[in-house]
Amino acid sequence: MKNLITSFFPGALGLVMLAWIANGQGSAPPKTSLDEQAPRMISAFFGLDNAIPAPRYKRTDGLPVTFSQRVADPGSIEASAFTVITRSGARAHPLRATTRPADEASKRHTVLLIGEFGNAPDDPPVKVEVTGHLTLVGGHDAHGMSVAVTPLEDGPSLAMAYAVKPESLKGKHPPGTKQIIVAVWNGGVEPMEGVSGEDHRQGYSIETTDGDTVQPFGLGDVGGDNYEHLYLDTEAIPLRLNMKSGILKDPRTDPNTATSVEVHRSVEP
């Protein structure tokens, strides 16, 4: 499993484990306005085609899918609950489905599907459906949800973002942090070669209810999965998160597109 994690979600396994410890795997996840809405499948990202190197799944495909609400119990996920449909209409179940490496209680929106899902460019996957049962937080069943697949050649993009209070995420945060925006990408990301930490930070911008556009003063949880933490020193309500193109890369080293998503608010007391 180590090879699978470090190959599909770029970054050292040590970063994954440090993030796991820092965020407190057993802690209750922060609540946001997403939890007040009907759940949905947000994205499916064809990240690797015949390129998973793990011995058990060697040369299979990797396709992470992201939900607006967290998976309630990662241990209960059944690969047969997912069906991937190719352009020709062929249907396949994954060999494995897991929330790893983004398995901390504060994460778990993304399920990585591993298997043979067709081949680009002739017959790539075009749709993912939940044809079995998958329980999300709040007791919702993901049965019947579906989403179109982002093509292999496309770079990563933001799937969703939400704001939380610093005390909602365990671990050390920079002094002066007043809120944290959690950026959730549609696949694992890490900085492009030659992109500095400062370039990475300045790639993000946030539009607020004050009419201002601000930038995070620091970043956290970088590398290892598809989540990043943006530290803000303002209490202004964030409305939209933007990222410049060419800052991050996916496991194939495709650069991210310029991307923008709504920021969902914290609903914690």
C-alpha positions in Angstrom: 0.0 0.0 0.0 2.9 2.3 0.6 3.9 2.2 -3.1 0.3 2.9 -4.1 0.0 5.9 -1.8 3.3 7.5 -2.7 2.9 7.0 -6.4 -0.7 8.2 -7.0 -0.7 11.0 -4.4 2.7 12.7 -4.9 4.9 13.6 -1.9 6.7 11.5 0.7 4.8 9.0 2.8 6.3 10.8 5.8 4.3 13.9 4.9 1.2 11.8 4.9 1.9 10.4 8.3 2.9 13.8 9.8 -0.4 15.3 8.5 -2.3 12.3 9.9 -0.8 12.8 13.4 -1.0 16.6 13.3 -4.7 16.7 12.3 -5.8 14.1 14.8 -7.2 11.1 13.0 -9.7 10.4 15.7 -11.0 14.0 16.1 -14.5 15.0 15.0 -14.5 16.6 11.6 -15.2 20.4 11.3 -18.8 21.2 10.2 -19.4 23.5 7.2 -22.4 24.6 5.1 -21.7 21.6 2.9 -23.1 19.5 5.7 -26.4 21.4 5.5 -26.8 20.7 1.8 -27.9 17.5 0.0 -24.7 15.5 -0.7 -23.4 15.0 -4.2 -20.5 13.5 -6.1 -18.4 16.5 -7.1 -15.6 15.2 -9.3 -14.0 12.1 -10.8 -10.4 12.5 -12.1 -8.7 10.1 -14.4 -5.3 10.5 -12.9 -3.3 7.5 -14.1 -3.8 5.2 -17.0 -2.1 1.8 -16.7 0.5 3.4 -14.4 -0.2 2.3 -10.8 3.1 0.7 -9.8 2.0 -1.2 -6.7 2.7 -4.9 -7.2 -0.8 -6.0 -6.4 -2.3 -3.5 -8.8 0.6 -3.1 -11.2 -0.2 -1.1 -14.4 -3.8 -0.5 -13.5 -5.6 2.9 -13.5 -6.1 5.4 -10.7 -9.3 7.5 -10.5 -10.1 9.5 -7.4 -13.8 10.6 -6.9 -14.7 13.4 -4.4 -18.0 13.8 -2.5 -19.4 17.0 -0.9 -19.7 15.1 2.4 -17.3 12.7 4.0 -17.4 9.0 3.9 -18.8 7.9 7.3 -16.7 4.7 7.7 -13.7 4.1 5.4 -13.6 0.5 6.5 -17.0 -0.2 5.1 -16.2 0.9 1.5 -16.9 -1.8 -1.1 -15.2 -1.5 -4.4 -18.2 -3.1 -6.1 -20.3 -0.1 -5.0 -18.7 1.9 -7.8 -19.2 1.5 -11.5 -16.9 3.2 -14.1 -18.3 3.6 -17.6 -16.1 4.1 -20.6 -16.8 6.0 -23.9 -17.8 2.7 -25.6 -20.3 2.0 -22.8 -18.2 -0.7 -21.2 -18.8 -1.0 -17.4 -16.2 -2.0 -14.8 -16.0 -2.2 -11.0 -12.7 -1.1 -9.3 -10.4 -3.7 -7.8 -10.0 -1.5 -4.8 -11.7 1.6 -3.3 -10.1 3.5 -0.4 -10.0 6.9 1.3 -6.3 6.5 1.8 -4.1 8.5 1.9 -6.6 11.3 2.8 -8.0 9.1 5.6 -7.9 11.5 8.6 -11.3 12.2 10.2 -11.1 15.8 9.0 -10.8 14.6 5.4 -12.4 11.5 3.8 -14.2 13.3 1.0 -12.2 11.5 -1.7 -12.3 7.8 -2.6 -9.4 6.5 -4.7 -10.6 3.9 -7.2 -8.0 1.4 -8.6 -8.7 -0.9 -11.5 -8.9 -1.2 -15.2 -11.2 1.6 -16.5 -10.5 1.7 -20.2 -7.6 3.4 -22.0 -6.9 6.9 -23.3 -7.4 8.0 -26.0 -9.4 5.2 -27.6 -11.9 4.3 -24.8 -11.3 6.3 -21.7 -13.6 6.4 -18.7 -16.3 9.1 -19.0 -18.6 8.6 -16.0 -18.5 7.2 -12.5 -21.7 6.0 -10.7 -22.4 4.7 -7.2 -24.5 1.6 -8.1 -24.1 0.0 -4.7 -24.3 1.6 -1.2 -21.9 4.0 0.4 -22.8 5.8 3.7 -21.7 9.4 4.0 -21.6 11.4 7.3 -25.1 12.2 8.4 -26.4 8.9 7.3 -26.9 9.8 3.6 -26.5 7.0 1.1 -24.5 7.9 -2.0 -26.4 5.3 -4.1 -27.4 6.7 -7.4 -24.9 9.6 -7.4 -22.8 10.0 -10.6 -20.4 12.5 -12.2 -18.5 12.9 -15.5 -14.8 12.0 -15.5 -12.1 14.7 -16.0 -10.0 13.4 -19.0 -6.5 12.0 -18.4 -4.8 14.9 -20.3 -6.4 17.6 -18.2 -4.4 18.9 -15.2 -5.8 19.0 -11.7 -8.3 21.6 -10.6 -10.0 22.6 -7.4 -13.0 20.4 -6.5 -14.2 22.4 -3.5 -13.1 24.6 -0.6 -14.4 25.3 2.9 -13.5 27.6 5.8 -13.0 26.4 9.3 -11.9 27.8 12.6 -8.2 27.0 13.6 -9.3 25.1 16.7 -11.3 22.7 14.4 -8.1 21.3 12.9 -5.7 19.8 15.4 -2.0 20.6 15.1 0.1 23.7 15.2 -1.0 26.6 13.1 0.9 29.8 12.5 0.4 32.5 15.1 -2.2 35.0 13.9 -4.3 32.5 12.1 -7.9 33.6 12.3 -9.4 31.0 9.9 -8.3 28.2 7.6 -9.5 27.5 4.1 -9.3 23.8 3.2 -8.6 23.5 -0.5 -9.7 20.1 -1.9 -8.3 19.2 -5.3 -9.8 16.6 -7.6 -6.6 14.6 -7.4 -3.3 14.4 -5.5 -1.1 17.5 -6.0 2.3 18.9 -5.2 4.2 22.0 -6.4 5.6 21.9 -9.9 9.3 21.7 -10.3 10.8 25.1 -9.8 7.8 26.5 -8.0 8.9 28.0 -4.6 6.9 28.0 -1.5 6.3 31.7 -2.0 5.1 31.1 -5.6 2.8 28.4 -4.2 1.3 30.7 -1.6 0.9 33.6 -3.9 -0.8 31.4 -6.5 -3.9 31.4 -4.2 -6.3 34.3 -3.8 -9.5 34.6 -1.9 -12.4 36.9 -2.6 -14.3 38.1 0.6 -17.6 39.7 1.6 -15.6 42.9 2.3 -15.0 43.3 -1.4 -11.3 42.6 -1.0 -9.1 39.9 -2.5 -6.7 38.5 0.0 -4.0 35.9 0.0 -3.1 33.3 2.6 -0.1 34.3 4.7 0.9 30.6 5.0 0.2 27.2 3.7 0.0 23.8 5.5 -0.6 20.1 4.8 1.2 20.4 1.5 1.9 17.2 -0.5 0.8 13.7 0.2 -2.8 13.9 -0.9 -5.4 16.3 -2.5 -5.9 18.6 0.5 -4.1 21.9 1.3 -4.6 24.3 4.2 -4.6 28.1 3.6 -4.0 30.2 6.7 -5.7 33.6 6.8 -5.2 36.5 9.1 -8.6 38.1 8.5 -12.0 37.3 9.8 -13.7 38.5 6.6 -16.0 35.8 5.2 -14.4 34.1 2.2 -16.6 33.8 -0.8 -14.4 32.3 -3.6 -11.0 30.6 -3.8 -8.8 31.1 -6.9 -5.6 29.4 -8.0 -3.3 30.5 -10.9 -2.3 28.0 -13.5 1.0 26.1 -13.5 1.6 26.0 -9.8 0.7 22.4 -8.9 1.0 19.1 -10.7 -0.8 15.8 -10.6 0.9 12.3 -10.5 1.5 12.5 -14.3 3.1 15.9 -13.8 0.3 17.6 -15.7 0.1 21.3 -14.4 -3.0 22.6 -12.9 -5.4 24.8 -14.9 -6.4 28.3 -13.6 -9.2 27.2 -11.3 -11.8 28.7 -9.0 -14.5 27.4 -6.5 -16.9 28.7 -4.0 -15.8 28.7 -0.4 -18.3 27.1 1.9 -18.6 28.7 5.3 -18.0 27.2 8.8 -21.2 26.5 10.8 -19.5 25.7 14.1 -20.5 27.7 17.2 
